[in-house]
Amino acid sequence: MRDGNSRTARVLQGLGDERLHLVDGLAVLPVADADDLYTDGLHPTPEGEDQLAGRTAPFLRAIPLGR
């Protein structure tokens, strides 16, 4: 799934979609950290939600604002 999403984003970017950005989920949350943030491997704990937001914010801030 990750590979397919990545390839699709690259194709669309190559076709000129300058507003499409892909944030690699594994860069935000390495697999090794998942057990600490998720109760069942899918749903984050309240603390996990806070950590995910904090980890995601820098990636989103790095995306340039559109024209």
PyMOL Python script that loads the backbone (N, CA, C, O; Angstrom):
from pymol import cmd

cmd.read_pdbstr("""\
ATOM      1  N   MET A   1       0.819  -1.183   0.000  1.00  0.00           N
ATOM      2  CA  MET A   1       0.000   0.000   0.000  1.00  0.00           C
ATOM      3  C   MET A   1       0.874   1.262   0.000  1.00  0.00           C
ATOM      4  O   MET A   1       0.639   2.192  -0.772  1.00  0.00           O
ATOM      5  N   ARG A   2       1.877   1.277   0.872  1.00  0.00           N
ATOM      6  CA  ARG A   2       2.752   2.453   0.925  1.00  0.00           C
ATOM      7  C   ARG A   2       3.446   2.689  -0.415  1.00  0.00           C
ATOM      8  O   ARG A   2       3.534   3.820  -0.893  1.00  0.00           O
ATOM      9  N   ASP A   3       3.935   1.605  -1.008  1.00  0.00           N
ATOM     10  CA  ASP A   3       4.630   1.721  -2.285  1.00  0.00           C
ATOM     11  C   ASP A   3       3.688   2.251  -3.365  1.00  0.00           C
ATOM     12  O   ASP A   3       4.072   3.112  -4.157  1.00  0.00           O
ATOM     13  N   GLY A   4       2.474   1.745  -3.399  1.00  0.00           N
ATOM     14  CA  GLY A   4       1.501   2.204  -4.389  1.00  0.00           C
ATOM     15  C   GLY A   4       1.161   3.674  -4.216  1.00  0.00           C
ATOM     16  O   GLY A   4       1.070   4.413  -5.197  1.00  0.00           O
ATOM     17  N   ASN A   5       0.973   4.102  -2.976  1.00  0.00           N
ATOM     18  CA  ASN A   5       0.690   5.520  -2.718  1.00  0.00           C
ATOM     19  C   ASN A   5       1.859   6.399  -3.133  1.00  0.00           C
ATOM     20  O   ASN A   5       1.668   7.462  -3.724  1.00  0.00           O
ATOM     21  N   SER A   6       3.057   5.955  -2.824  1.00  0.00           N
ATOM     22  CA  SER A   6       4.247   6.713  -3.172  1.00  0.00           C
ATOM     23  C   SER A   6       4.397   6.837  -4.692  1.00  0.00           C
ATOM     24  O   SER A   6       4.669   7.921  -5.210  1.00  0.00           O
ATOM     25  N   ARG A   7       4.219   5.726  -5.395  1.00  0.00           N
ATOM     26  CA  ARG A   7       4.330   5.762  -6.864  1.00  0.00           C
ATOM     27  C   ARG A   7       3.264   6.666  -7.472  1.00  0.00           C
ATOM     28  O   ARG A   7       3.541   7.430  -8.397  1.00  0.00           O
ATOM     29  N   THR A   8       2.051   6.574  -6.949  1.00  0.00           N
ATOM     30  CA  THR A   8       0.968   7.412  -7.465  1.00  0.00           C
ATOM     31  C   THR A   8       1.273   8.889  -7.249  1.00  0.00           C
ATOM     32  O   THR A   8       1.072   9.703  -8.150  1.00  0.00           O
ATOM     33  N   ALA A   9       1.752   9.235  -6.072  1.00  0.00           N
ATOM     34  CA  ALA A   9       2.093  10.636  -5.789  1.00  0.00           C
ATOM     35  C   ALA A   9       3.187  11.116  -6.730  1.00  0.00           C
ATOM     36  O   ALA A   9       3.105  12.231  -7.245  1.00  0.00           O
ATOM     37  N   ARG A  10       4.213  10.298  -6.965  1.00  0.00           N
ATOM     38  CA  ARG A  10       5.305  10.697  -7.863  1.00  0.00           C
ATOM     39  C   ARG A  10       4.793  10.904  -9.286  1.00  0.00           C
ATOM     40  O   ARG A  10       5.210  11.845  -9.961  1.00  0.00           O
ATOM     41  N   VAL A  11       3.901  10.041  -9.746  1.00  0.00           N
ATOM     42  CA  VAL A  11       3.338  10.191 -11.096  1.00  0.00           C
ATOM     43  C   VAL A  11       2.573  11.508 -11.199  1.00  0.00           C
ATOM     44  O   VAL A  11       2.766  12.275 -12.142  1.00  0.00           O
ATOM     45  N   LEU A  12       1.709  11.762 -10.228  1.00  0.00           N
ATOM     46  CA  LEU A  12       0.915  12.990 -10.263  1.00  0.00           C
ATOM     47  C   LEU A  12       1.788  14.232 -10.138  1.00  0.00           C
ATOM     48  O   LEU A  12       1.521  15.244 -10.785  1.00  0.00           O
ATOM     49  N   GLN A  13       2.819  14.164  -9.322  1.00  0.00           N
ATOM     50  CA  GLN A  13       3.751  15.279  -9.223  1.00  0.00           C
ATOM     51  C   GLN A  13       4.474  15.473 -10.555  1.00  0.00           C
ATOM     52  O   GLN A  13       4.695  16.603 -10.992  1.00  0.00           O
ATOM     53  N   GLY A  14       4.838  14.369 -11.190  1.00  0.00           N
ATOM     54  CA  GLY A  14       5.502  14.441 -12.489  1.00  0.00           C
ATOM     55  C   GLY A  14       4.618  15.018 -13.577  1.00  0.00           C
ATOM     56  O   GLY A  14       5.109  15.571 -14.561  1.00  0.00           O
ATOM     57  N   LEU A  15       3.321  14.889 -13.397  1.00  0.00           N
ATOM     58  CA  LEU A  15       2.361  15.463 -14.347  1.00  0.00           C
ATOM     59  C   LEU A  15       2.036  16.915 -14.023  1.00  0.00           C
ATOM     60  O   LEU A  15       1.207  17.537 -14.688  1.00  0.00           O
ATOM     61  N   GLY A  16       2.693  17.450 -12.997  1.00  0.00           N
ATOM     62  CA  GLY A  16       2.552  18.871 -12.707  1.00  0.00           C
ATOM     63  C   GLY A  16       1.765  19.230 -11.463  1.00  0.00           C
ATOM     64  O   GLY A  16       1.541  20.414 -11.209  1.00  0.00           O
ATOM     65  N   ASP A  17       1.342  18.266 -10.690  1.00  0.00           N
ATOM     66  CA  ASP A  17       0.590  18.585  -9.468  1.00  0.00           C
ATOM     67  C   ASP A  17       1.565  19.078  -8.405  1.00  0.00           C
ATOM     68  O   ASP A  17       2.174  18.288  -7.685  1.00  0.00           O
ATOM     69  N   GLU A  18       1.699  20.395  -8.323  1.00  0.00           N
ATOM     70  CA  GLU A  18       2.651  20.999  -7.384  1.00  0.00           C
ATOM     71  C   GLU A  18       2.106  21.087  -5.967  1.00  0.00           C
ATOM     72  O   GLU A  18       2.853  21.375  -5.032  1.00  0.00           O
ATOM     73  N   ARG A  19       0.828  20.844  -5.801  1.00  0.00           N
ATOM     74  CA  ARG A  19       0.223  20.951  -4.468  1.00  0.00           C
ATOM     75  C   ARG A  19       0.101  19.605  -3.768  1.00  0.00           C
ATOM     76  O   ARG A  19      -0.341  19.537  -2.621  1.00  0.00           O
ATOM     77  N   LEU A  20       0.487  18.548  -4.444  1.00  0.00           N
ATOM     78  CA  LEU A  20       0.422  17.216  -3.848  1.00  0.00           C
ATOM     79  C   LEU A  20       1.738  16.922  -3.134  1.00  0.00           C
ATOM     80  O   LEU A  20       2.817  17.005  -3.721  1.00  0.00           O
ATOM     81  N   HIS A  21       1.624  16.582  -1.874  1.00  0.00           N
ATOM     82  CA  HIS A  21       2.800  16.255  -1.067  1.00  0.00           C
ATOM     83  C   HIS A  21       2.529  14.948  -0.345  1.00  0.00           C
ATOM     84  O   HIS A  21       1.402  14.676   0.069  1.00  0.00           O
ATOM     85  N   LEU A  22       3.546  14.162  -0.201  1.00  0.00           N
ATOM     86  CA  LEU A  22       3.425  12.876   0.474  1.00  0.00           C
ATOM     87  C   LEU A  22       4.317  12.880   1.709  1.00  0.00           C
ATOM     88  O   LEU A  22       5.515  13.147   1.625  1.00  0.00           O
ATOM     89  N   VAL A  23       3.725  12.585   2.830  1.00  0.00           N
ATOM     90  CA  VAL A  23       4.486  12.449   4.075  1.00  0.00           C
ATOM     91  C   VAL A  23       4.630  10.957   4.338  1.00  0.00           C
ATOM     92  O   VAL A  23       3.636  10.241   4.457  1.00  0.00           O
ATOM     93  N   ASP A  24       5.854  10.499   4.428  1.00  0.00           N
ATOM     94  CA  ASP A  24       6.119   9.085   4.662  1.00  0.00           C
ATOM     95  C   ASP A  24       5.765   8.734   6.106  1.00  0.00           C
ATOM     96  O   ASP A  24       6.398   9.214   7.047  1.00  0.00           O
ATOM     97  N   GLY A  25       4.762   7.901   6.266  1.00  0.00           N
ATOM     98  CA  GLY A  25       4.314   7.516   7.597  1.00  0.00           C
ATOM     99  C   GLY A  25       5.391   6.867   8.436  1.00  0.00           C
ATOM    100  O   GLY A  25       5.400   7.012   9.658  1.00  0.00           O
ATOM    101  N   LEU A  26       6.303   6.150   7.793  1.00  0.00           N
ATOM    102  CA  LEU A  26       7.389   5.510   8.546  1.00  0.00           C
ATOM    103  C   LEU A  26       8.411   6.523   9.044  1.00  0.00           C
ATOM    104  O   LEU A  26       9.129   6.261  10.010  1.00  0.00           O
ATOM    105  N   ALA A  27       8.480   7.676   8.392  1.00  0.00           N
ATOM    106  CA  ALA A  27       9.351   8.743   8.887  1.00  0.00           C
ATOM    107  C   ALA A  27       8.726   9.392  10.122  1.00  0.00           C
ATOM    108  O   ALA A  27       9.431   9.805  11.042  1.00  0.00           O
ATOM    109  N   VAL A  28       7.399   9.475  10.131  1.00  0.00           N
ATOM    110  CA  VAL A  28       6.689  10.042  11.274  1.00  0.00           C
ATOM    111  C   VAL A  28       6.680   9.059  12.444  1.00  0.00           C
ATOM    112  O   VAL A  28       6.939   9.429  13.589  1.00  0.00           O
ATOM    113  N   LEU A  29       6.381   7.817  12.133  1.00  0.00           N
ATOM    114  CA  LEU A  29       6.251   6.803  13.176  1.00  0.00           C
ATOM    115  C   LEU A  29       6.957   5.515  12.750  1.00  0.00           C
ATOM    116  O   LEU A  29       6.357   4.669  12.085  1.00  0.00           O
ATOM    117  N   PRO A  30       8.219   5.365  13.126  1.00  0.00           N
ATOM    118  CA  PRO A  30       8.917   4.118  12.823  1.00  0.00           C
ATOM    119  C   PRO A  30       8.206   2.927  13.468  1.00  0.00           C
ATOM    120  O   PRO A  30       7.610   3.055  14.538  1.00  0.00           O
ATOM    121  N   VAL A  31       8.272   1.806  12.828  1.00  0.00           N
ATOM    122  CA  VAL A  31       7.609   0.590  13.318  1.00  0.00           C
ATOM    123  C   VAL A  31       8.018   0.292  14.760  1.00  0.00           C
ATOM    124  O   VAL A  31       7.196  -0.164  15.554  1.00  0.00           O
ATOM    125  N   ALA A  32       9.255   0.540  15.095  1.00  0.00           N
ATOM    126  CA  ALA A  32       9.745   0.240  16.444  1.00  0.00           C
ATOM    127  C   ALA A  32       9.011   1.032  17.523  1.00  0.00           C
ATOM    128  O   ALA A  32       8.975   0.611  18.679  1.00  0.00           O
ATOM    129  N   ASP A  33       8.425   2.172  17.161  1.00  0.00           N
ATOM    130  CA  ASP A  33       7.723   3.006  18.140  1.00  0.00           C
ATOM    131  C   ASP A  33       6.238   2.690  18.242  1.00  0.00           C
ATOM    132  O   ASP A  33       5.570   3.187  19.149  1.00  0.00           O
ATOM    133  N   ALA A  34       5.713   1.891  17.353  1.00  0.00           N
ATOM    134  CA  ALA A  34       4.272   1.672  17.276  1.00  0.00           C
ATOM    135  C   ALA A  34       3.690   1.076  18.550  1.00  0.00           C
ATOM    136  O   ALA A  34       2.612   1.489  18.979  1.00  0.00           O
ATOM    137  N   ASP A  35       4.366   0.130  19.158  1.00  0.00           N
ATOM    138  CA  ASP A  35       3.828  -0.506  20.361  1.00  0.00           C
ATOM    139  C   ASP A  35       3.623   0.488  21.503  1.00  0.00           C
ATOM    140  O   ASP A  35       2.745   0.300  22.346  1.00  0.00           O
ATOM    141  N   ASP A  36       4.431   1.537  21.527  1.00  0.00           N
ATOM    142  CA  ASP A  36       4.309   2.528  22.594  1.00  0.00           C
ATOM    143  C   ASP A  36       3.144   3.497  22.375  1.00  0.00           C
ATOM    144  O   ASP A  36       2.682   4.134  23.322  1.00  0.00           O
ATOM    145  N   LEU A  37       2.671   3.611  21.137  1.00  0.00           N
ATOM    146  CA  LEU A  37       1.653   4.616  20.823  1.00  0.00           C
ATOM    147  C   LEU A  37       0.274   4.038  20.533  1.00  0.00           C
ATOM    148  O   LEU A  37      -0.724   4.756  20.590  1.00  0.00           O
ATOM    149  N   TYR A  38       0.214   2.759  20.227  1.00  0.00           N
ATOM    150  CA  TYR A  38      -1.054   2.140  19.843  1.00  0.00           C
ATOM    151  C   TYR A  38      -1.463   1.075  20.858  1.00  0.00           C
ATOM    152  O   TYR A  38      -0.631   0.316  21.354  1.00  0.00           O
ATOM    153  N   THR A  39      -2.756   1.035  21.153  1.00  0.00           N
ATOM    154  CA  THR A  39      -3.247   0.041  22.106  1.00  0.00           C
ATOM    155  C   THR A  39      -3.376  -1.332  21.463  1.00  0.00           C
ATOM    156  O   THR A  39      -3.137  -2.351  22.111  1.00  0.00           O
ATOM    157  N   ASP A  40      -3.753  -1.359  20.191  1.00  0.00           N
ATOM    158  CA  ASP A  40      -4.033  -2.624  19.515  1.00  0.00           C
ATOM    159  C   ASP A  40      -3.345  -2.738  18.156  1.00  0.00           C
ATOM    160  O   ASP A  40      -3.720  -3.574  17.335  1.00  0.00           O
ATOM    161  N   GLY A  41      -2.351  -1.906  17.924  1.00  0.00           N
ATOM    162  CA  GLY A  41      -1.668  -1.915  16.645  1.00  0.00           C
ATOM    163  C   GLY A  41      -2.340  -1.048  15.598  1.00  0.00           C
ATOM    164  O   GLY A  41      -1.813  -0.887  14.497  1.00  0.00           O
ATOM    165  N   LEU A  42      -3.497  -0.486  15.923  1.00  0.00           N
ATOM    166  CA  LEU A  42      -4.239   0.342  14.965  1.00  0.00           C
ATOM    167  C   LEU A  42      -4.710   1.660  15.568  1.00  0.00           C
ATOM    168  O   LEU A  42      -4.618   2.704  14.923  1.00  0.00           O
ATOM    169  N   HIS A  43      -5.209   1.620  16.787  1.00  0.00           N
ATOM    170  CA  HIS A  43      -5.792   2.801  17.421  1.00  0.00           C
ATOM    171  C   HIS A  43      -4.828   3.385  18.453  1.00  0.00           C
ATOM    172  O   HIS A  43      -4.424   2.696  19.390  1.00  0.00           O
ATOM    173  N   PRO A  44      -4.458   4.670  18.276  1.00  0.00           N
ATOM    174  CA  PRO A  44      -3.533   5.262  19.241  1.00  0.00           C
ATOM    175  C   PRO A  44      -4.204   5.545  20.574  1.00  0.00           C
ATOM    176  O   PRO A  44      -5.404   5.809  20.644  1.00  0.00           O
ATOM    177  N   THR A  45      -3.415   5.484  21.610  1.00  0.00           N
ATOM    178  CA  THR A  45      -3.865   5.906  22.940  1.00  0.00           C
ATOM    179  C   THR A  45      -3.980   7.441  22.914  1.00  0.00           C
ATOM    180  O   THR A  45      -3.495   8.069  21.973  1.00  0.00           O
ATOM    181  N   PRO A  46      -4.604   8.047  23.916  1.00  0.00           N
ATOM    182  CA  PRO A  46      -4.628   9.513  23.963  1.00  0.00           C
ATOM    183  C   PRO A  46      -3.211  10.110  23.945  1.00  0.00           C
ATOM    184  O   PRO A  46      -2.969  11.119  23.283  1.00  0.00           O
ATOM    185  N   GLU A  47      -2.296   9.492  24.660  1.00  0.00           N
ATOM    186  CA  GLU A  47      -0.908   9.956  24.646  1.00  0.00           C
ATOM    187  C   GLU A  47      -0.290   9.750  23.258  1.00  0.00           C
ATOM    188  O   GLU A  47       0.495  10.570  22.781  1.00  0.00           O
ATOM    189  N   GLY A  48      -0.664   8.635  22.625  1.00  0.00           N
ATOM    190  CA  GLY A  48      -0.179   8.359  21.274  1.00  0.00           C
ATOM    191  C   GLY A  48      -0.661   9.399  20.281  1.00  0.00           C
ATOM    192  O   GLY A  48       0.087   9.797  19.388  1.00  0.00           O
ATOM    193  N   GLU A  49      -1.912   9.849  20.427  1.00  0.00           N
ATOM    194  CA  GLU A  49      -2.437  10.898  19.549  1.00  0.00           C
ATOM    195  C   GLU A  49      -1.642  12.178  19.697  1.00  0.00           C
ATOM    196  O   GLU A  49      -1.329  12.837  18.705  1.00  0.00           O
ATOM    197  N   ASP A  50      -1.313  12.535  20.923  1.00  0.00           N
ATOM    198  CA  ASP A  50      -0.499  13.729  21.159  1.00  0.00           C
ATOM    199  C   ASP A  50       0.871  13.597  20.510  1.00  0.00           C
ATOM    200  O   ASP A  50       1.364  14.531  19.877  1.00  0.00           O
ATOM    201  N   GLN A  51       1.475  12.436  20.674  1.00  0.00           N
ATOM    202  CA  GLN A  51       2.801  12.217  20.084  1.00  0.00           C
ATOM    203  C   GLN A  51       2.737  12.237  18.554  1.00  0.00           C
ATOM    204  O   GLN A  51       3.603  12.819  17.901  1.00  0.00           O
ATOM    205  N   LEU A  52       1.709  11.599  17.988  1.00  0.00           N
ATOM    206  CA  LEU A  52       1.572  11.605  16.531  1.00  0.00           C
ATOM    207  C   LEU A  52       1.405  13.024  15.999  1.00  0.00           C
ATOM    208  O   LEU A  52       1.997  13.381  14.981  1.00  0.00           O
ATOM    209  N   ALA A  53       0.605  13.828  16.683  1.00  0.00           N
ATOM    210  CA  ALA A  53       0.421  15.222  16.262  1.00  0.00           C
ATOM    211  C   ALA A  53       1.745  15.973  16.330  1.00  0.00           C
ATOM    212  O   ALA A  53       2.095  16.711  15.408  1.00  0.00           O
ATOM    213  N   GLY A  54       2.471  15.785  17.411  1.00  0.00           N
ATOM    214  CA  GLY A  54       3.761  16.458  17.558  1.00  0.00           C
ATOM    215  C   GLY A  54       4.781  16.017  16.524  1.00  0.00           C
ATOM    216  O   GLY A  54       5.591  16.820  16.062  1.00  0.00           O
ATOM    217  N   ARG A  55       4.743  14.759  16.165  1.00  0.00           N
ATOM    218  CA  ARG A  55       5.687  14.242  15.169  1.00  0.00           C
ATOM    219  C   ARG A  55       5.297  14.642  13.756  1.00  0.00           C
ATOM    220  O   ARG A  55       6.163  14.827  12.901  1.00  0.00           O
ATOM    221  N   THR A  56       3.997  14.777  13.503  1.00  0.00           N
ATOM    222  CA  THR A  56       3.518  15.107  12.160  1.00  0.00           C
ATOM    223  C   THR A  56       3.680  16.590  11.858  1.00  0.00           C
ATOM    224  O   THR A  56       3.954  16.961  10.717  1.00  0.00           O
ATOM    225  N   ALA A  57       3.516  17.432  12.850  1.00  0.00           N
ATOM    226  CA  ALA A  57       3.544  18.887  12.653  1.00  0.00           C
ATOM    227  C   ALA A  57       4.780  19.379  11.902  1.00  0.00           C
ATOM    228  O   ALA A  57       4.621  20.171  10.973  1.00  0.00           O
ATOM    229  N   PRO A  58       5.995  18.963  12.243  1.00  0.00           N
ATOM    230  CA  PRO A  58       7.163  19.470  11.506  1.00  0.00           C
ATOM    231  C   PRO A  58       7.131  19.102  10.015  1.00  0.00           C
ATOM    232  O   PRO A  58       7.569  19.885   9.173  1.00  0.00           O
ATOM    233  N   PHE A  59       6.621  17.930   9.699  1.00  0.00           N
ATOM    234  CA  PHE A  59       6.531  17.526   8.298  1.00  0.00           C
ATOM    235  C   PHE A  59       5.537  18.421   7.554  1.00  0.00           C
ATOM    236  O   PHE A  59       5.788  18.827   6.420  1.00  0.00           O
ATOM    237  N   LEU A  60       4.418  18.721   8.195  1.00  0.00           N
ATOM    238  CA  LEU A  60       3.411  19.569   7.556  1.00  0.00           C
ATOM    239  C   LEU A  60       3.890  21.008   7.440  1.00  0.00           C
ATOM    240  O   LEU A  60       3.606  21.679   6.448  1.00  0.00           O
ATOM    241  N   ARG A  61       4.617  21.490   8.448  1.00  0.00           N
ATOM    242  CA  ARG A  61       5.157  22.853   8.376  1.00  0.00           C
ATOM    243  C   ARG A  61       6.179  23.008   7.251  1.00  0.00           C
ATOM    244  O   ARG A  61       6.363  24.106   6.726  1.00  0.00           O
ATOM    245  N   ALA A  62       6.835  21.929   6.885  1.00  0.00           N
ATOM    246  CA  ALA A  62       7.856  21.977   5.834  1.00  0.00           C
ATOM    247  C   ALA A  62       7.254  22.048   4.432  1.00  0.00           C
ATOM    248  O   ALA A  62       7.969  22.315   3.466  1.00  0.00           O
ATOM    249  N   ILE A  63       5.957  21.813   4.314  1.00  0.00           N
ATOM    250  CA  ILE A  63       5.311  21.874   2.997  1.00  0.00           C
ATOM    251  C   ILE A  63       5.069  23.336   2.659  1.00  0.00           C
ATOM    252  O   ILE A  63       4.444  24.056   3.437  1.00  0.00           O
ATOM    253  N   PRO A  64       5.558  23.785   1.504  1.00  0.00           N
ATOM    254  CA  PRO A  64       5.351  25.187   1.148  1.00  0.00           C
ATOM    255  C   PRO A  64       3.879  25.498   0.926  1.00  0.00           C
ATOM    256  O   PRO A  64       3.124  24.665   0.425  1.00  0.00           O
ATOM    257  N   LEU A  65       3.487  26.698   1.302  1.00  0.00           N
ATOM    258  CA  LEU A  65       2.111  27.109   1.095  1.00  0.00           C
ATOM    259  C   LEU A  65       1.851  27.302  -0.404  1.00  0.00           C
ATOM    260  O   LEU A  65       2.734  27.719  -1.153  1.00  0.00           O
ATOM    261  N   GLY A  66       0.637  26.994  -0.815  1.00  0.00           N
ATOM    262  CA  GLY A  66       0.256  27.116  -2.230  1.00  0.00           C
ATOM    263  C   GLY A  66       0.205  28.553  -2.684  1.00  0.00           C
ATOM    264  O   GLY A  66       0.264  29.498  -1.898  1.00  0.00           O
ATOM    265  N   ARG A  67       0.094  28.668  -3.980  1.00  0.00           N
ATOM    266  CA  ARG A  67       0.038  30.009  -4.583  1.00  0.00           C
ATOM    267  C   ARG A  67      -1.316  30.600  -4.468  1.00  0.00           C
ATOM    268  O   ARG A  67      -1.540  31.722  -4.922  1.00  0.00           O
TER     269      ARG A  67
END
""", "prot")
cmd.dss("prot")
cmd.show_as("cartoon", "prot")
cmd.util.cbc("prot")
cmd.orient("prot")
